[in-house]
């Protein structure tokens, strides 16, 4: 059985609240799980200790049994000092697309021409 330590969403619309669970990877995101290991409330401030609460003893147990944490859960474990920090691919999601870059270059060129005329 391929085990995952992942988030299961709860809460209402626009008010998310997640449970950190150990589940079979074939089950649905919010479906059946084996054990609840903690909670994650993204609405709380980043420095609030109640934002992420984990039962580290049980998390360690599941990791020793071969459970693989998802990316978000592995970040929680890295912050807690349980898992080593791993390299991630630098996704270029924040970089504007080609057309947006072209428009920005045109705008800058027009601004430079206007400044040269004055």
C-alpha positions as CSV (number, residue, x, y, z in Angstrom):
1,X,0.0,0.0,0.0
2,X,1.5,3.4,-1.1
3,X,1.1,5.7,1.9
4,X,1.1,9.5,1.8
5,X,1.2,12.1,4.4
6,X,-1.0,14.8,2.9
7,X,-3.6,17.5,3.5
8,X,-7.3,16.8,3.6
9,X,-9.4,19.9,3.1
10,X,-12.2,20.9,5.5
11,X,-14.0,24.1,6.3
12,X,-16.5,26.1,4.3
13,X,-16.2,28.0,1.0
14,X,-13.4,30.7,1.2
15,X,-12.5,29.5,4.8
16,X,-10.2,26.6,4.3
17,X,-9.0,24.4,7.1
18,X,-6.8,21.3,6.5
19,X,-6.2,18.1,8.4
20,X,-2.7,16.5,8.0
21,X,-3.5,12.8,7.5
22,X,-1.8,9.5,6.7
23,X,-3.7,8.0,3.8
24,X,-3.5,5.5,1.0
25,X,-2.4,7.4,-2.1
26,X,-5.3,5.8,-4.1
27,X,-7.9,7.4,-1.9
28,X,-9.6,10.8,-2.7
29,X,-8.1,13.9,-1.2
30,X,-10.9,14.4,1.3
31,X,-11.8,10.7,1.4
32,X,-10.8,7.8,3.7
33,X,-7.6,8.1,5.7
34,X,-5.9,6.0,8.2
35,X,-4.8,8.5,10.9
36,X,-5.1,12.2,11.5
37,X,-1.6,13.6,12.3
38,X,-2.4,17.3,12.8
39,X,-4.0,20.4,11.4
40,X,-3.1,23.4,9.2
41,X,-5.0,26.6,9.2
42,X,-3.8,29.0,6.5
43,X,-6.0,31.8,7.7
44,X,-3.8,32.3,10.8
45,X,-0.7,34.5,10.7
46,X,2.5,32.9,9.6
47,X,4.1,33.3,13.0
48,X,1.1,31.9,14.9
49,X,2.0,28.5,16.5
50,X,-1.5,27.3,16.0
51,X,-1.2,27.6,12.2
52,X,0.5,24.2,11.8
53,X,0.1,21.6,14.6
54,X,1.6,18.2,14.1
55,X,1.9,15.1,16.3
56,X,5.6,14.6,15.5
57,X,5.8,11.2,17.2
58,X,3.1,9.8,14.8
59,X,4.6,11.6,11.8
60,X,8.0,10.0,12.6
61,X,6.3,6.6,12.8
62,X,4.6,7.0,9.4
63,X,7.8,8.2,7.8
64,X,9.6,5.2,9.2
65,X,6.9,3.0,7.7
66,X,7.7,4.5,4.2
67,X,5.0,7.1,3.9
68,X,5.9,9.9,1.5
69,X,5.0,13.5,2.5
70,X,3.5,15.7,-0.2
71,X,5.3,18.9,-1.1
72,X,3.4,21.1,1.3
73,X,3.6,18.7,4.2
74,X,7.4,18.3,3.5
75,X,7.7,22.0,3.9
76,X,6.0,21.8,7.3
77,X,8.4,19.1,8.3
78,X,11.4,21.1,7.1
79,X,10.2,24.0,9.2
80,X,9.9,21.8,12.2
81,X,13.3,20.4,11.7
82,X,12.1,16.8,11.2
83,X,13.0,16.4,7.5
84,X,16.2,17.7,5.7
85,X,15.6,20.6,3.4
86,X,15.5,19.4,-0.2
87,X,16.2,21.2,-3.4
88,X,13.2,22.2,-5.5
89,X,12.9,23.1,-9.1
90,X,12.8,26.8,-9.5
91,X,9.5,27.3,-11.1
92,X,9.2,30.5,-13.1
93,X,5.6,31.2,-12.3
94,X,6.3,34.8,-11.3
95,X,7.9,35.7,-14.6
96,X,5.5,37.4,-17.0
97,X,4.8,35.8,-20.4
98,X,6.5,36.8,-23.6
99,X,3.7,39.1,-24.8
100,X,3.6,40.9,-21.4
101,X,7.4,41.3,-21.6
102,X,7.2,42.8,-25.1
103,X,4.5,45.2,-24.0
104,X,6.7,46.3,-21.0
105,X,9.6,46.9,-23.4
106,X,7.5,48.9,-25.8
107,X,6.2,51.0,-22.9
108,X,9.7,51.6,-21.7
109,X,10.9,52.6,-25.2
110,X,8.0,55.1,-25.5
111,X,8.8,56.6,-22.1
112,X,12.4,57.0,-23.2
113,X,11.4,58.7,-26.4
114,X,9.1,61.1,-24.5
115,X,11.9,61.9,-22.1
116,X,14.3,62.6,-25.0
117,X,11.8,65.0,-26.7
118,X,11.5,67.1,-23.5
